[in-house]
Amino acid sequence: MKKMIIDVRMNEYAMRDENPNVPWSPAEIAEDAAECYEAGATCVHFHGRDGVTGEPENSFETYAETIERIREKAPDVLVHSTLGYVTLTPSERRVEHILKLARNPKTRPDIAPVDMASMNVDVYAKDKKEFVTDDLVFHNPTKLLKYFTREIQAAGVKTVHTCWNIGCTRTVDAFIEMGLIRGPAYIGLLMSESGLFAGHPGTYRGLSAHLDFLPRNGPSEWLALVYPGSVQPIASIAIAEGGHLSFGLGDHPYLELGGKPRNADIVRHIAALARSMGRDIATPQEAREILGIAEPQRAAA
């Protein structure tokens, strides 16, 4: 079977109240990335965070320092850095640090995400029978998505198109048909639990609905993720269906694995599951070939 890419969602916006091992600072993220790579991870995805408070940190300097530290600790692992925080205005600013990072081979990310729709992202508290918030909208008009896709790819960075629902996946198919996406489209099929209803539920049916609408206009690769929530309920399905997996402490504390695991512990657990089902884990070099990502030229920098 095709080898599987493991993309570790290292921190997202997770705090440390449930698991203190969520990495925040550039040094912590780099150390965590090295551990994940040694455990078998193909790629690491991170958000810039304040190293003391955990608040989102969108500065170019933080992202540059983090990527350089990752490449000192684990030079081969693919780096998947996020766009700027959704509150940045105008929205085009959310990609500024990616484009600036890409000018220097030492800091150029390998992958950057594009979320493929606008949606409500309010969380429902079932115990209180009310929404924690009721006015949060993740604003991603199609014009902005086209801009992000073109600019990120022009900078030499692979786009991964995050699909929260079937409408997102159909939009990716249109982008392929329009010629906006280079090489095989890389698609993140997102499911959501813990009271966030923007994505499909993190179940067999939630993932199956996504798979029914995978792009038909060109080649694509897909990975499954659950945010927030555990990837374990759908992991074996994604493995059997030939998909890739994205997971980590940014999504869920994974206390069910015993103790308070680090990201590398989750990598080892999922990698063992994949191998028990006949799928080995892709190396970063193999992932470059699968996804059509150009070889880095960092040595000449």
Contacts in CASP RR format, 6 or more apart in sequence:
PFRMAT RR
TARGET T0000
AUTHOR 0000-0000-0000
METHOD contacts of the structure
MODEL  1
MKKMIIDVRMNEYAMRDENPNVPWSPAEIAEDAAECYEAGATCVHFHGRD
GVTGEPENSFETYAETIERIREKAPDVLVHSTLGYVTLTPSERRVEHILK
LARNPKTRPDIAPVDMASMNVDVYAKDKKEFVTDDLVFHNPTKLLKYFTR
EIQAAGVKTVHTCWNIGCTRTVDAFIEMGLIRGPAYIGLLMSESGLFAGH
PGTYRGLSAHLDFLPRNGPSEWLALVYPGSVQPIASIAIAEGGHLSFGLG
DHPYLELGGKPRNADIVRHIAALARSMGRDIATPQEAREILGIAEPQRAA
A
1 242 0 8 1.000
1 278 0 8 1.000
1 279 0 8 1.000
2 242 0 8 1.000
2 243 0 8 1.000
2 279 0 8 1.000
2 290 0 8 1.000
3 279 0 8 1.000
3 280 0 8 1.000
3 281 0 8 1.000
3 282 0 8 1.000
3 286 0 8 1.000
3 290 0 8 1.000
4 239 0 8 1.000
4 242 0 8 1.000
4 243 0 8 1.000
4 244 0 8 1.000
4 245 0 8 1.000
4 274 0 8 1.000
4 279 0 8 1.000
4 280 0 8 1.000
4 281 0 8 1.000
4 282 0 8 1.000
5 42 0 8 1.000
5 43 0 8 1.000
5 221 0 8 1.000
5 223 0 8 1.000
5 244 0 8 1.000
5 245 0 8 1.000
5 281 0 8 1.000
5 282 0 8 1.000
5 287 0 8 1.000
5 290 0 8 1.000
5 291 0 8 1.000
6 40 0 8 1.000
6 41 0 8 1.000
6 42 0 8 1.000
6 43 0 8 1.000
6 244 0 8 1.000
6 245 0 8 1.000
6 246 0 8 1.000
6 267 0 8 1.000
6 270 0 8 1.000
6 271 0 8 1.000
6 281 0 8 1.000
6 282 0 8 1.000
7 41 0 8 1.000
7 42 0 8 1.000
7 43 0 8 1.000
7 44 0 8 1.000
7 45 0 8 1.000
7 78 0 8 1.000
7 80 0 8 1.000
7 223 0 8 1.000
7 225 0 8 1.000
7 244 0 8 1.000
7 245 0 8 1.000
7 246 0 8 1.000
8 33 0 8 1.000
8 36 0 8 1.000
8 41 0 8 1.000
8 43 0 8 1.000
8 44 0 8 1.000
8 45 0 8 1.000
8 246 0 8 1.000
8 247 0 8 1.000
8 248 0 8 1.000
8 263 0 8 1.000
8 266 0 8 1.000
8 267 0 8 1.000
9 45 0 8 1.000
9 225 0 8 1.000
9 227 0 8 1.000
9 246 0 8 1.000
9 247 0 8 1.000
9 248 0 8 1.000
9 249 0 8 1.000
9 250 0 8 1.000
9 251 0 8 1.000
10 22 0 8 1.000
10 23 0 8 1.000
10 29 0 8 1.000
10 32 0 8 1.000
10 33 0 8 1.000
10 36 0 8 1.000
10 44 0 8 1.000
10 45 0 8 1.000
10 46 0 8 1.000
10 248 0 8 1.000
10 249 0 8 1.000
10 250 0 8 1.000
10 263 0 8 1.000
11 22 0 8 1.000
11 23 0 8 1.000
11 24 0 8 1.000
11 29 0 8 1.000
11 46 0 8 1.000
11 47 0 8 1.000
11 48 0 8 1.000
11 49 0 8 1.000
11 249 0 8 1.000
11 250 0 8 1.000
12 47 0 8 1.000
12 227 0 8 1.000
12 250 0 8 1.000
12 251 0 8 1.000
13 47 0 8 1.000
13 56 0 8 1.000
13 250 0 8 1.000
14 22 0 8 1.000
14 249 0 8 1.000
14 250 0 8 1.000
14 251 0 8 1.000
14 253 0 8 1.000
15 22 0 8 1.000
15 54 0 8 1.000
16 22 0 8 1.000
18 253 0 8 1.000
18 255 0 8 1.000
19 249 0 8 1.000
19 253 0 8 1.000
19 254 0 8 1.000
19 255 0 8 1.000
19 260 0 8 1.000
19 261 0 8 1.000
20 260 0 8 1.000
21 32 0 8 1.000
21 249 0 8 1.000
21 260 0 8 1.000
21 261 0 8 1.000
21 262 0 8 1.000
21 263 0 8 1.000
22 249 0 8 1.000
22 250 0 8 1.000
23 29 0 8 1.000
23 31 0 8 1.000
23 32 0 8 1.000
23 46 0 8 1.000
23 249 0 8 1.000
23 263 0 8 1.000
24 49 0 8 1.000
24 50 0 8 1.000
24 51 0 8 1.000
24 52 0 8 1.000
24 54 0 8 1.000
25 49 0 8 1.000
25 51 0 8 1.000
26 62 0 8 1.000
26 65 0 8 1.000
26 66 0 8 1.000
26 69 0 8 1.000
27 69 0 8 1.000
28 51 0 8 1.000
29 44 0 8 1.000
29 46 0 8 1.000
29 48 0 8 1.000
29 66 0 8 1.000
29 69 0 8 1.000
29 70 0 8 1.000
30 66 0 8 1.000
30 69 0 8 1.000
30 70 0 8 1.000
30 72 0 8 1.000
30 73 0 8 1.000
30 74 0 8 1.000
31 73 0 8 1.000
32 44 0 8 1.000
32 262 0 8 1.000
32 263 0 8 1.000
32 264 0 8 1.000
33 41 0 8 1.000
33 44 0 8 1.000
33 46 0 8 1.000
33 70 0 8 1.000
33 73 0 8 1.000
33 74 0 8 1.000
33 77 0 8 1.000
34 70 0 8 1.000
34 73 0 8 1.000
34 74 0 8 1.000
35 262 0 8 1.000
35 263 0 8 1.000
35 264 0 8 1.000
36 44 0 8 1.000
36 74 0 8 1.000
36 77 0 8 1.000
36 263 0 8 1.000
36 264 0 8 1.000
36 267 0 8 1.000
37 44 0 8 1.000
37 74 0 8 1.000
37 76 0 8 1.000
37 77 0 8 1.000
38 74 0 8 1.000
38 264 0 8 1.000
39 264 0 8 1.000
39 265 0 8 1.000
39 267 0 8 1.000
39 268 0 8 1.000
39 271 0 8 1.000
40 267 0 8 1.000
40 268 0 8 1.000
40 271 0 8 1.000
40 281 0 8 1.000
41 77 0 8 1.000
41 264 0 8 1.000
41 267 0 8 1.000
42 77 0 8 1.000
42 78 0 8 1.000
42 281 0 8 1.000
42 282 0 8 1.000
42 283 0 8 1.000
42 284 0 8 1.000
42 286 0 8 1.000
42 287 0 8 1.000
43 77 0 8 1.000
43 78 0 8 1.000
43 79 0 8 1.000
43 80 0 8 1.000
43 110 0 8 1.000
43 111 0 8 1.000
43 284 0 8 1.000
43 287 0 8 1.000
44 70 0 8 1.000
44 74 0 8 1.000
44 77 0 8 1.000
44 78 0 8 1.000
44 79 0 8 1.000
44 80 0 8 1.000
45 80 0 8 1.000
45 81 0 8 1.000
45 82 0 8 1.000
45 111 0 8 1.000
45 113 0 8 1.000
45 246 0 8 1.000
46 66 0 8 1.000
46 80 0 8 1.000
46 81 0 8 1.000
46 82 0 8 1.000
47 56 0 8 1.000
47 82 0 8 1.000
48 56 0 8 1.000
48 57 0 8 1.000
48 58 0 8 1.000
48 62 0 8 1.000
48 63 0 8 1.000
48 66 0 8 1.000
48 82 0 8 1.000
49 55 0 8 1.000
49 56 0 8 1.000
49 57 0 8 1.000
50 56 0 8 1.000
50 57 0 8 1.000
51 57 0 8 1.000
56 85 0 8 1.000
58 84 0 8 1.000
58 85 0 8 1.000
58 88 0 8 1.000
58 97 0 8 1.000
59 97 0 8 1.000
60 96 0 8 1.000
60 97 0 8 1.000
60 100 0 8 1.000
60 101 0 8 1.000
63 81 0 8 1.000
63 97 0 8 1.000
63 101 0 8 1.000
63 107 0 8 1.000
64 101 0 8 1.000
64 104 0 8 1.000
64 107 0 8 1.000
66 81 0 8 1.000
67 79 0 8 1.000
67 81 0 8 1.000
67 101 0 8 1.000
67 106 0 8 1.000
67 107 0 8 1.000
67 108 0 8 1.000
67 109 0 8 1.000
68 106 0 8 1.000
68 107 0 8 1.000
70 77 0 8 1.000
70 79 0 8 1.000
71 79 0 8 1.000
71 106 0 8 1.000
71 298 0 8 1.000
75 298 0 8 1.000
76 283 0 8 1.000
76 284 0 8 1.000
76 285 0 8 1.000
77 284 0 8 1.000
78 110 0 8 1.000
78 111 0 8 1.000
78 284 0 8 1.000
78 287 0 8 1.000
78 288 0 8 1.000
78 293 0 8 1.000
79 109 0 8 1.000
79 110 0 8 1.000
79 111 0 8 1.000
80 109 0 8 1.000
80 110 0 8 1.000
80 111 0 8 1.000
80 112 0 8 1.000
80 113 0 8 1.000
80 160 0 8 1.000
81 98 0 8 1.000
81 101 0 8 1.000
81 109 0 8 1.000
81 111 0 8 1.000
81 112 0 8 1.000
82 112 0 8 1.000
82 113 0 8 1.000
83 94 0 8 1.000
83 95 0 8 1.000
83 98 0 8 1.000
83 112 0 8 1.000
83 113 0 8 1.000
83 114 0 8 1.000
83 148 0 8 1.000
84 93 0 8 1.000
84 94 0 8 1.000
84 95 0 8 1.000
84 97 0 8 1.000
85 94 0 8 1.000
86 94 0 8 1.000
86 138 0 8 1.000
86 139 0 8 1.000
88 94 0 8 1.000
91 139 0 8 1.000
91 140 0 8 1.000
91 144 0 8 1.000
92 144 0 8 1.000
92 147 0 8 1.000
94 148 0 8 1.000
95 112 0 8 1.000
95 147 0 8 1.000
95 148 0 8 1.000
95 151 0 8 1.000
95 152 0 8 1.000
98 109 0 8 1.000
98 112 0 8 1.000
98 152 0 8 1.000
98 155 0 8 1.000
98 157 0 8 1.000
99 151 0 8 1.000
99 152 0 8 1.000
99 155 0 8 1.000
101 107 0 8 1.000
101 108 0 8 1.000
101 109 0 8 1.000
102 108 0 8 1.000
102 109 0 8 1.000
102 155 0 8 1.000
102 156 0 8 1.000
102 157 0 8 1.000
103 155 0 8 1.000
104 301 0 8 1.000
105 296 0 8 1.000
105 297 0 8 1.000
105 298 0 8 1.000
105 300 0 8 1.000
105 301 0 8 1.000
106 298 0 8 1.000
106 301 0 8 1.000
108 155 0 8 1.000
108 156 0 8 1.000
108 157 0 8 1.000
108 296 0 8 1.000
108 298 0 8 1.000
109 157 0 8 1.000
110 157 0 8 1.000
110 158 0 8 1.000
110 288 0 8 1.000
110 293 0 8 1.000
110 296 0 8 1.000
111 157 0 8 1.000
111 158 0 8 1.000
111 159 0 8 1.000
111 160 0 8 1.000
111 186 0 8 1.000
111 291 0 8 1.000
111 293 0 8 1.000
112 152 0 8 1.000
112 157 0 8 1.000
112 158 0 8 1.000
112 159 0 8 1.000
112 160 0 8 1.000
113 159 0 8 1.000
113 160 0 8 1.000
113 161 0 8 1.000
113 162 0 8 1.000
114 145 0 8 1.000
114 148 0 8 1.000
114 149 0 8 1.000
114 152 0 8 1.000
114 159 0 8 1.000
114 160 0 8 1.000
114 161 0 8 1.000
114 162 0 8 1.000
115 138 0 8 1.000
115 140 0 8 1.000
115 162 0 8 1.000
115 164 0 8 1.000
115 168 0 8 1.000
116 140 0 8 1.000
116 145 0 8 1.000
116 161 0 8 1.000
116 162 0 8 1.000
116 163 0 8 1.000
116 164 0 8 1.000
116 167 0 8 1.000
116 168 0 8 1.000
116 169 0 8 1.000
116 171 0 8 1.000
116 172 0 8 1.000
117 140 0 8 1.000
117 163 0 8 1.000
117 164 0 8 1.000
117 165 0 8 1.000
117 167 0 8 1.000
117 168 0 8 1.000
117 171 0 8 1.000
118 137 0 8 1.000
118 138 0 8 1.000
118 139 0 8 1.000
118 140 0 8 1.000
118 141 0 8 1.000
119 137 0 8 1.000
119 138 0 8 1.000
119 164 0 8 1.000
119 165 0 8 1.000
119 198 0 8 1.000
119 199 0 8 1.000
120 136 0 8 1.000
120 137 0 8 1.000
120 138 0 8 1.000
120 197 0 8 1.000
120 198 0 8 1.000
121 136 0 8 1.000
121 137 0 8 1.000
121 138 0 8 1.000
121 196 0 8 1.000
121 198 0 8 1.000
122 131 0 8 1.000
122 132 0 8 1.000
122 133 0 8 1.000
122 134 0 8 1.000
122 135 0 8 1.000
122 136 0 8 1.000
123 131 0 8 1.000
123 132 0 8 1.000
123 133 0 8 1.000
123 194 0 8 1.000
123 195 0 8 1.000
123 196 0 8 1.000
124 130 0 8 1.000
124 131 0 8 1.000
124 132 0 8 1.000
124 195 0 8 1.000
124 196 0 8 1.000
124 197 0 8 1.000
125 131 0 8 1.000
125 132 0 8 1.000
125 195 0 8 1.000
126 195 0 8 1.000
138 198 0 8 1.000
142 171 0 8 1.000
145 171 0 8 1.000
145 175 0 8 1.000
146 175 0 8 1.000
146 180 0 8 1.000
148 159 0 8 1.000
149 159 0 8 1.000
149 161 0 8 1.000
149 175 0 8 1.000
149 180 0 8 1.000
149 181 0 8 1.000
150 180 0 8 1.000
152 159 0 8 1.000
153 159 0 8 1.000
153 181 0 8 1.000
153 182 0 8 1.000
156 294 0 8 1.000
158 186 0 8 1.000
158 291 0 8 1.000
158 292 0 8 1.000
158 293 0 8 1.000
159 181 0 8 1.000
159 186 0 8 1.000
160 186 0 8 1.000
160 187 0 8 1.000
160 188 0 8 1.000
160 223 0 8 1.000
161 168 0 8 1.000
161 172 0 8 1.000
161 175 0 8 1.000
161 181 0 8 1.000
161 185 0 8 1.000
161 186 0 8 1.000
161 187 0 8 1.000
161 188 0 8 1.000
162 168 0 8 1.000
162 187 0 8 1.000
162 188 0 8 1.000
162 190 0 8 1.000
163 169 0 8 1.000
163 172 0 8 1.000
163 187 0 8 1.000
163 188 0 8 1.000
163 189 0 8 1.000
163 190 0 8 1.000
163 210 0 8 1.000
164 190 0 8 1.000
164 192 0 8 1.000
164 198 0 8 1.000
164 199 0 8 1.000
164 200 0 8 1.000
165 198 0 8 1.000
165 199 0 8 1.000
165 200 0 8 1.000
166 209 0 8 1.000
166 210 0 8 1.000
166 212 0 8 1.000
166 213 0 8 1.000
167 213 0 8 1.000
169 187 0 8 1.000
169 189 0 8 1.000
169 210 0 8 1.000
169 213 0 8 1.000
169 214 0 8 1.000
169 215 0 8 1.000
170 213 0 8 1.000
172 181 0 8 1.000
172 185 0 8 1.000
172 187 0 8 1.000
172 215 0 8 1.000
172 220 0 8 1.000
173 213 0 8 1.000
173 215 0 8 1.000
173 216 0 8 1.000
173 217 0 8 1.000
174 217 0 8 1.000
175 181 0 8 1.000
175 185 0 8 1.000
176 185 0 8 1.000
176 215 0 8 1.000
176 217 0 8 1.000
176 218 0 8 1.000
176 220 0 8 1.000
177 217 0 8 1.000
183 219 0 8 1.000
183 292 0 8 1.000
184 218 0 8 1.000
184 219 0 8 1.000
184 220 0 8 1.000
184 221 0 8 1.000
184 290 0 8 1.000
184 291 0 8 1.000
184 292 0 8 1.000
185 215 0 8 1.000
185 218 0 8 1.000
185 219 0 8 1.000
185 220 0 8 1.000
185 221 0 8 1.000
186 220 0 8 1.000
186 221 0 8 1.000
186 222 0 8 1.000
186 223 0 8 1.000
186 291 0 8 1.000
187 214 0 8 1.000
187 215 0 8 1.000
187 220 0 8 1.000
187 221 0 8 1.000
187 222 0 8 1.000
187 223 0 8 1.000
188 222 0 8 1.000
188 223 0 8 1.000
188 224 0 8 1.000
188 225 0 8 1.000
188 246 0 8 1.000
189 200 0 8 1.000
189 207 0 8 1.000
189 210 0 8 1.000
189 211 0 8 1.000
189 222 0 8 1.000
189 223 0 8 1.000
189 224 0 8 1.000
189 225 0 8 1.000
190 199 0 8 1.000
190 200 0 8 1.000
190 225 0 8 1.000
190 226 0 8 1.000
190 227 0 8 1.000
191 199 0 8 1.000
191 200 0 8 1.000
191 201 0 8 1.000
191 202 0 8 1.000
191 203 0 8 1.000
191 206 0 8 1.000
191 207 0 8 1.000
191 210 0 8 1.000
191 224 0 8 1.000
191 225 0 8 1.000
191 226 0 8 1.000
191 227 0 8 1.000
191 234 0 8 1.000
192 198 0 8 1.000
192 199 0 8 1.000
192 200 0 8 1.000
192 201 0 8 1.000
192 202 0 8 1.000
192 226 0 8 1.000
192 227 0 8 1.000
192 228 0 8 1.000
192 229 0 8 1.000
193 201 0 8 1.000
193 202 0 8 1.000
193 226 0 8 1.000
193 228 0 8 1.000
193 229 0 8 1.000
193 230 0 8 1.000
194 228 0 8 1.000
194 229 0 8 1.000
196 227 0 8 1.000
196 228 0 8 1.000
200 206 0 8 1.000
200 207 0 8 1.000
200 209 0 8 1.000
200 210 0 8 1.000
202 226 0 8 1.000
202 229 0 8 1.000
202 233 0 8 1.000
202 234 0 8 1.000
203 233 0 8 1.000
203 234 0 8 1.000
204 233 0 8 1.000
204 234 0 8 1.000
204 237 0 8 1.000
206 234 0 8 1.000
207 224 0 8 1.000
207 234 0 8 1.000
207 237 0 8 1.000
207 238 0 8 1.000
208 237 0 8 1.000
210 222 0 8 1.000
210 224 0 8 1.000
211 222 0 8 1.000
211 241 0 8 1.000
214 220 0 8 1.000
214 222 0 8 1.000
221 243 0 8 1.000
221 244 0 8 1.000
221 290 0 8 1.000
221 291 0 8 1.000
222 243 0 8 1.000
222 244 0 8 1.000
223 238 0 8 1.000
223 243 0 8 1.000
223 244 0 8 1.000
223 245 0 8 1.000
223 246 0 8 1.000
224 231 0 8 1.000
224 234 0 8 1.000
224 235 0 8 1.000
224 237 0 8 1.000
224 238 0 8 1.000
224 243 0 8 1.000
224 244 0 8 1.000
224 245 0 8 1.000
224 246 0 8 1.000
225 231 0 8 1.000
225 245 0 8 1.000
225 246 0 8 1.000
225 247 0 8 1.000
225 251 0 8 1.000
226 233 0 8 1.000
226 234 0 8 1.000
226 247 0 8 1.000
226 251 0 8 1.000
226 252 0 8 1.000
227 250 0 8 1.000
227 251 0 8 1.000
228 251 0 8 1.000
228 252 0 8 1.000
229 251 0 8 1.000
229 252 0 8 1.000
230 247 0 8 1.000
230 251 0 8 1.000
230 252 0 8 1.000
230 254 0 8 1.000
230 256 0 8 1.000
231 245 0 8 1.000
231 246 0 8 1.000
231 247 0 8 1.000
231 248 0 8 1.000
231 251 0 8 1.000
231 252 0 8 1.000
231 270 0 8 1.000
232 256 0 8 1.000
235 245 0 8 1.000
235 247 0 8 1.000
235 270 0 8 1.000
235 273 0 8 1.000
236 273 0 8 1.000
236 277 0 8 1.000
238 244 0 8 1.000
238 245 0 8 1.000
239 245 0 8 1.000
239 273 0 8 1.000
239 274 0 8 1.000
239 277 0 8 1.000
239 279 0 8 1.000
240 277 0 8 1.000
242 279 0 8 1.000
244 282 0 8 1.000
245 270 0 8 1.000
245 274 0 8 1.000
247 266 0 8 1.000
247 270 0 8 1.000
248 254 0 8 1.000
248 263 0 8 1.000
248 266 0 8 1.000
249 261 0 8 1.000
249 262 0 8 1.000
249 263 0 8 1.000
249 266 0 8 1.000
253 260 0 8 1.000
254 261 0 8 1.000
254 265 0 8 1.000
254 266 0 8 1.000
255 261 0 8 1.000
257 265 0 8 1.000
257 266 0 8 1.000
257 269 0 8 1.000
271 281 0 8 1.000
274 280 0 8 1.000
274 281 0 8 1.000
275 281 0 8 1.000
282 290 0 8 1.000
287 293 0 8 1.000
288 294 0 8 1.000
288 295 0 8 1.000
END
